[in-house]
Amino acid sequence: MSNIELLTCHEVMRLTGIRSRTTIWRRIRRGAFPHPIDIGGGRIRWRSTDIEEWIEALPQRSY
């Protein structure tokens, strides 16, 4: 297994540029954002690899 970090919602927001938790959850419901994992105690985290893959899959904008 590679070094997979578990990211908090705030870390995910910082990495992706998404500014609100609500936006993240809306995108998850639409199937447009990676689902988090439940690590127990009411805490959720995102796998860093899932977020990196999502970022890499975003379309590039050309001008």
N, C-alpha and C positions, 0 to 999 in steps of 0.2 A: 504494500500500500504506500502511495506517495504521501508527501506532507500536505494533508488536507487540513486547512484551518476552518474552524466554525465561526461564522461571522454574525454579529448582532445586527439588528435592524439599522441602528445608527451607522455601523460600518458599511452595510450594504448601501445605505443612502449616500454616504460619502463617496464610495467607489463608483456608483452609477450616476450620480448627479440628480437622482430623484429626490425631491424635496419634502415629500410627506409619506407617512406610513399608509395613509388612506390610498394614495396612488399605487403603492406597492400591492396592497391587498386587492384593489380593483383589477390590476393587471394579472395577479395570480388567478382570480376568479374567471377572467377571460381566457386563461391559458397562455398569456403573453409574458409570463415571468416565472422563474423557477420556484417551485414549492419549497418551503422550509422543512426542517426536520424537528421533531419534538424530542428534546433531550431530558425531559422529565421536570417535575416541579413547576409546571406551567411555563417553562422556558423554551423558546424556539431559536433555532440558528439556521443559517444557510451555509451550505458547503461552498468554500471559496472556488472550487473547480466549477460548480454549477453557475456561479455568477460570472466567472471568467469566460466560460463558454457562451453565456448569454451575451456578454459584451462583444465577443468576437463575431457572433452571428448577426449583430446589428448591421444594417446596410450602410455603406459608405455614401456620403453625399458628395456629389461632384458639382463644381461651379464653373 
